[in-house]
Amino acid sequence: LRASLRNAEEIEVPSFKFRAAYDLALLLHERGASVEARELLAPLYNEFSDGFDTRDLRRAHKLLEQ
């Protein structure tokens, strides 16, 4: 997942980057590393100004609230 995130950053595709970050954050959260998960996902989530009704952003918001 970390490699996927790096690849998404390299090819500069924001949606891929966000999805890779979400997947990694979810894994981290499930393994008890909630702080690291939040530090990874929150800055990317906060870059959005609309689209909060999309599946990806709803899932991210839910994870960030946990």
DANORWO-V69287 format. One record per run of one state. SS is the DSSP state (H for helix, E for strand, L for the rest). FROM is the first residue (numbers start at 1). LEN is the number of residues. Records with the same first field share a line. If there is no record, write none. Layout:
SS=FROM-LEN  FROM-LEN
This chain:
L=1-1  12-2  31-3  46-9  66-1
H=2-10  14-17  34-12  55-11
